[in-house]
Amino acid sequence: MPRKSIGIIVNGVTGRMGYRQHLVRSLLAIREQGGLEVAGGTVLWPEPLLVGRNADRVRAIAERHGLERWTTSLDVALADPDLAVYFDAQVTSAREEALLAAFAAGKHVYTEKPTAGSLAGALRVAGAARDAKVVHGVVADKLFLPGLMKLRRLVDAGFFGRILSVRVDFGYWVFEGDWQPGQRPSWNYRAEDGGGIVLDMFPHWRYVLERTFAPVESVYSHAVTHIPRRWDENGEPYEATADDAAYAIVGLRGGIVVQIGCSWAVRVARRELVEFQVDGVLGSAVAGLRGCRVQSRATTPRPVWNPDVVSTEDFPAQWAEVPDNGEYDNGFKAQWELFLRHVHSGTPFPYDLLDGARGVQFAELALESAREGRRLTVPSLELP
Ligand SMILES: NC(=O)c1ccc[n+]([C@@H]2O[C@H](COP(=O)([O-])OP(=O)(O)OC[C@H]3O[C@@H](n4cnc5c(N)ncnc54)[C@H](O)[C@@H]3O)[C@@H](O)[C@H]2O)c1
């Protein structure tokens, strides 16, 4: 089978997402499986060029994985006509400038979310994407998780009947960094560095809600900083200026009410770090990252409120697990494969940079709602 190399600039490869999910579990995993077979019998072979600010760290990653190509200069990488794709997993605050440079260099562009730190920036990026006439896309990994794919299957099958409400319950305890190191980078907790749980998570909620249920129409939110002081990667204390929790009510078309609870300062009593409970007239489901369980109208028990007696019902046992009915690949890898297929065929990727801007718009409106203490309409977003 003919093998075709596809040069990919991987920027931010020393970071958590850039290294683990995108380089190791996606691009290198595609190589380990023998490449990606695309239409016409060709096998695409990703050839990453690693980009990072610290030469020692980038070189170490390249050597660890037997990769020859790395640089500390994005300009040098973008000037190389053999590299067709630019990918960005840098800190959020560095993204807009790099994406604009990649479009100016005529690259196909794939990027982590959020696509910029502000809606104005995300629209500049989406406009440049449209004008560059290249294939462009944003990571929408949650849609590729087994739990959410099963949920989508239930929606498509009409399992819920009329959907009434959705409850998104996301969060876990992120250590402050003093007596145990924090499990997330410290910039996540500094607004001035592009941090904050709303900018981090609301772009995800927008595409999950819209692609699974219905368009988002309104948002009312309350964003807070529960833990105002944290300790960074060097053990130094700093002021946490960004929101670390948000509580929102979101209206979807058709009257579906969504409650979002999103926090880096809660302890987990759920089965998974995120759960989506969907209640419909004909049935309900609770989906996590991997699992999804259901209770139908016909099997709904009849709880009776009586605090005077000890409850004997095992409520969690009253739900049935949705079967896998297939194998699920890593969600980031599955999306990389889809993106590379679109690059090969030159066709638009389904989650493009205008979608990316919609995610940033939702985050920005949620923050504005929290500042002003009122419910805001989410206007439809198109490029001028
Ligand atoms: N899709 C998801 O589920 C998901 C999950 C977590 C993070 N993210 C996104 O991925 C991006 C990276 O997040 P991460 O958690 O990997 O962060 P990280 O701090 O682990 O990595 C950030 C990377 O950016 C580089 N960088 C470039 N300019 C920098 C600067 N001025 N200051 C500091 N670092 C700089 C770092 O060297 C590093 O390689 C963010 O935009 C974040 O929103 C997405």
The ligand as an SDF file (V2000), in Angstrom:
LIG
                    3D

 44 48  0  0  0  0  0  0  0  0999 V2000
   -9.3060   18.8870   25.5330 N   0  0  0  0  0  0  0  0  0  0  0  0
   -9.1140   18.7540   26.8260 C   0  0  0  0  0  0  0  0  0  0  0  0
   -9.7300   17.9280   27.4890 O   0  0  0  0  0  0  0  0  0  0  0  0
   -8.1060   19.6220   27.5180 C   0  0  0  0  0  0  0  0  0  0  0  0
   -7.6960   19.2930   28.8230 C   0  0  0  0  0  0  0  0  0  0  0  0
   -6.7390   20.0980   29.4540 C   0  0  0  0  0  0  0  0  0  0  0  0
   -6.2250   21.1980   28.7920 C   0  0  0  0  0  0  0  0  0  0  0  0
   -6.6650   21.5050   27.5360 N   0  0  0  0  0  0  0  0  0  0  0  0
   -6.1180   22.6830   26.8080 C   0  0  0  0  0  0  0  0  0  0  0  0
   -4.8090   22.3500   26.3610 O   0  0  0  0  0  0  0  0  0  0  0  0
   -3.9500   23.4930   26.4590 C   0  0  0  0  0  0  0  0  0  0  0  0
   -2.6950   23.1020   27.2530 C   0  0  0  0  0  0  0  0  0  0  0  0
   -3.0810   22.7200   28.5590 O   0  0  0  0  0  0  0  0  0  0  0  0
   -2.1330   21.8000   29.4800 P   0  0  0  0  0  0  0  0  0  0  0  0
   -2.9650   21.4130   30.6360 O   0  0  0  0  0  0  0  0  0  0  0  0
   -1.4750   20.7900   28.6300 O   0  0  0  0  0  0  0  0  0  0  0  0
   -1.0660   22.8920   29.9760 O   0  0  0  0  0  0  0  0  0  0  0  0
    0.4970   22.6930   30.3290 P   0  0  0  0  0  0  0  0  0  0  0  0
    0.8420   23.8450   31.2070 O   0  0  0  0  0  0  0  0  0  0  0  0
    0.7560   21.3250   30.8210 O   0  0  0  0  0  0  0  0  0  0  0  0
    1.2330   22.8470   28.9170 O   0  0  0  0  0  0  0  0  0  0  0  0
    1.3260   24.0790   28.2730 C   0  0  0  0  0  0  0  0  0  0  0  0
    2.3120   24.0430   27.1290 C   0  0  0  0  0  0  0  0  0  0  0  0
    2.3940   25.3560   26.5540 O   0  0  0  0  0  0  0  0  0  0  0  0
    3.7730   25.7580   26.5200 C   0  0  0  0  0  0  0  0  0  0  0  0
    3.8420   27.2260   26.5970 N   0  0  0  0  0  0  0  0  0  0  0  0
    3.9230   28.0480   25.5300 C   0  0  0  0  0  0  0  0  0  0  0  0
    3.9480   29.3250   25.9050 N   0  0  0  0  0  0  0  0  0  0  0  0
    3.8880   29.3290   27.2510 C   0  0  0  0  0  0  0  0  0  0  0  0
    3.9070   30.3730   28.2220 C   0  0  0  0  0  0  0  0  0  0  0  0
    3.9590   31.6560   27.8650 N   0  0  0  0  0  0  0  0  0  0  0  0
    3.8180   30.0100   29.5300 N   0  0  0  0  0  0  0  0  0  0  0  0
    3.7360   28.7090   29.9050 C   0  0  0  0  0  0  0  0  0  0  0  0
    3.7330   27.6900   28.9950 N   0  0  0  0  0  0  0  0  0  0  0  0
    3.8140   28.0030   27.6810 C   0  0  0  0  0  0  0  0  0  0  0  0
    4.4190   24.9860   27.6490 C   0  0  0  0  0  0  0  0  0  0  0  0
    5.8100   24.8950   27.4510 O   0  0  0  0  0  0  0  0  0  0  0  0
    3.7220   23.6470   27.5370 C   0  0  0  0  0  0  0  0  0  0  0  0
    4.2930   22.8700   26.5000 O   0  0  0  0  0  0  0  0  0  0  0  0
   -4.7670   24.5980   27.0910 C   0  0  0  0  0  0  0  0  0  0  0  0
   -5.2150   25.4880   26.0990 O   0  0  0  0  0  0  0  0  0  0  0  0
   -5.9610   23.8900   27.7040 C   0  0  0  0  0  0  0  0  0  0  0  0
   -7.1400   24.6770   27.6740 O   0  0  0  0  0  0  0  0  0  0  0  0
   -7.5740   20.7250   26.9000 C   0  0  0  0  0  0  0  0  0  0  0  0
  1  2  1  0
  2  3  2  0
  2  4  1  0
  4  5  1  0
  4 44  2  0
  5  6  2  0
  6  7  1  0
  7  8  2  0
  8  9  1  0
  8 44  1  0
  9 10  1  0
  9 42  1  0
 10 11  1  0
 11 12  1  0
 11 40  1  0
 12 13  1  0
 13 14  1  0
 14 15  2  0
 14 16  1  0
 14 17  1  0
 17 18  1  0
 18 19  2  0
 18 20  1  0
 18 21  1  0
 21 22  1  0
 22 23  1  0
 23 24  1  0
 23 38  1  0
 24 25  1  0
 25 26  1  0
 25 36  1  0
 26 27  1  0
 26 35  1  0
 27 28  2  0
 28 29  1  0
 29 30  1  0
 29 35  2  0
 30 31  1  0
 30 32  2  0
 32 33  1  0
 33 34  2  0
 34 35  1  0
 36 37  1  0
 36 38  1  0
 38 39  1  0
 40 41  1  0
 40 42  1  0
 42 43  1  0
M  CHG  2   8   1  16  -1
M  END
$$$$
